[in-house]
Amino acid sequence: METIILSLLLFATLTTADLVLVNVDWDVVLRTLNTTPALQVVVNPLLMRDSPTHDALYANLRALGADYVRFVPWLPYPALGVAELEPPSGDKLCGFRSTDNGDVPLLLSCAGFGSIASVDFASFGTPGGYCGSLKYGSCHAKNSLQVVQKACLGQVNCTLSSSVAFFGGDPCYGTAKNLAVQVTCSQPGNHTYWDFSLLDPLMEDFMSAAQDNHSVIINFSTPPQWLYQTPDRVPYPDDPHLVDWGYEQGSNLVDPTAETFGAYYGRLVAWYTQGGFTDEYGVFHESGHRYNISVWECLNELEHGMSAPFYTQLYDSMVRHIKAAAPQGAAKMKFMGGALSGDSDDFWSYFLNMKNHEPGTAPPDYISFHYYASCSARGDPDTYSQFFDGVDGIVPAVASTVALRDAISPGTRIDMDELGVILPDDNDPRYTADDPGFPPVYWNAAAAMYAYLFARLSMVGVDILGESQFVGYPLIPDYPPSANLAPQFPSVSMTNWTTGAGTARYWLLKLLLDELEVGDAMANTTVTGGQPEPQNPFCGSIVNLQDLTLECVGGGVIDKIVYASYGTSTGSCPDWQIGSCNAANSTAIVESFCLGRAQCSVPADTVHFGDPCYGTVKYLDVVAHCSSGGGYQPVSPTVHAQAFAAKDGTRKLLVINKRNQQSDVTMAGAAGGVLLYVDETT
């Protein structure tokens, strides 16, 4: 039978190589593959139609032909993800602009309601409040009302500038200023602020590229900020290309019943699946959209500090309102809950228990959660092996969640729909499109990590594994039409932010999609060999909550700890330096576990070292010396392999290199076959 080797190689140019032997017992099937590789597309300006990479990106998305592609308009770009940025305001019509976001004109329109009969409030400065209750701030241009009246009274439409020049001077030099205006139209009527002019092109282009006979997961994850209680109106950028990490504020709803919250999402889904919706005042808004949305995912990563009971209340309200407002669109739609930033059996124990839901609510069709690996040094490929150590650390927790799901809600499927690597300081603006702060081989290391996740977690039984994310980027200076495009997690990108072409992460996903399919038999596969070359002194490093093992070979024992830090070392092995986070007792703790021993294991946790920097990911980095011979940090084989047998008898072997070194791989009993690979040149 033909054997296809699906190889993911980190390096292929080193002069020395580990010898690795792969054995496959094709007669022993451990499980049938039921895991689908997928990806997520997070909305950002590079996906807009004015982006120079727009066409290439969507062509590459279409070429993947993936199922369960997750589409996520997200909070850093409110104008690209929120369909009703201001609350309904009755018979008052309001508009807002900010000088910080460039001079984007403010259009006020009484079209359908006569003309502008009065200007009830106008302030260029630091106004506060919401429409209907606006108030002056400490900074106010005294001529604001007169300037707006001159431009707007008697007009059906008027356009205002939020510039100092328009208002004839600066009322508070050096202070960020906003423009707030409230008018009354000559004919009575109620005003809402539904606006899909920026959302629709993104949704249309995504559905055209991704849906073509494939399933999609839609998650408009950011609700309007006005649904939450805040001391004042929360502004947002007028220019949709500008990032805003401060839009999400407040933790308590204005409407504690969550009915207003759920109704917003009901109307949003009706816009895209039902042809339109009826707004808060009974007016129908026609869209013409009748998309078939396979799965609707509710919210993201418990933003706004949600507890399990609060999230469950919102989930139930959203599902109920979506079904009521969009009965045609929701008829075949599945619902996904959670989207947790990490795994949590406590959360799932609550959410999957239907006693905690509204009566009549169906069990969730899917639950979802996320995982991102990292490492201790952004630009050092030798630390990228930590990605795989992190995967090893989460597999037991994921297996526990699968078992919990099986016990409480066996019909619910599991989607880990954000999987990737976020390197340290990823959104630091000093990294640019020309120099992202990591070498090209990083893409292969991150691709290999996803392949490793796929091999390990498909064996556990996770249903969908979504690679994150389709496109990210470092600082892009002089990006038209804005001055700079702020960083958006460049290390998670699957595509080149300059050309739109696929990186190794993209091509790895394409390889899995093309060569493996649900129903393949996963055969018993073992790998032997591949320990590092002994050195003296030698290094060891492990991420928090794992054990660091150090071993001397050749008869020696550990006689000196040259360096030890539990925290965030800088530099690279063997020249680490103490970083801004360091447990002062690091050397003493490591010595107590290791001195005089040929092998030792040190728990990297706060129980033994204390917590030198709460909330920061910590690593235990050690340089040790052996009395004779040399030593190393024992590792699982540098290569991981998993064999698959297709229904037509084709045999396939996924081979993943987990280290910054070349490995010579021999497969016992293999002859002939086809080699498909992703390497450093991809």
Secondary structure, DSSP 8 states (H G I E B T S, - for coil): --EEEEEE-S-S--S-EEEEEEEEEEEEEEEE---EEEEEEE--GGGSTT-TTHHHHHHHHHHH--SSEEEE--TT-GGGT-SB-S---BTEEEEEEEGGG----EEEE-TTS-SEEEEEEEEEES-BS-TTS-B--S-B-TTHHHHHHHHHTT-SEEEE--STTTTTS-SSTTS--EEEEEEEESS---B--B--TTHHHHHHHHHHHHTTTS-EEE------GGGB--SS-----SSTTS--TT----SSBSSTTSHHHHHHHHHHHHHHHSSEEE-TTS-EEE-------SEEE--STTTTT--HHHHHHHHHHHHHHHHHH-HHHHSS-EEEEEEESS--HHHHHHHT-GGGS-TT----SEEEEEEEE--S-TT-GGGGGHHHHHHHHHHHHHHHHHHHHHHH-TT-EEEEEEEEE--TTTT-TT-BSS--SS-THHHHHHHHHHHHHHHHHHHHT-SEEEES-S--BSBEET-TTSSEE--B-GGG-SB-TTT--B-HHHHHHHHHHHH--TT-EEEEEEEE------BSSEEEEEETTEEEEEEEESS--EEEEEEEEEE--BS-TTS-B--SSB-TTHHHHHHHHHTT-SEEEEEESHHHH--SSTTS--EEEEEEEESSSEEE---S-SEEEEEEE-TTS-EEEEEEE-SSSEEEEEETT--S-EEEEE-TT-
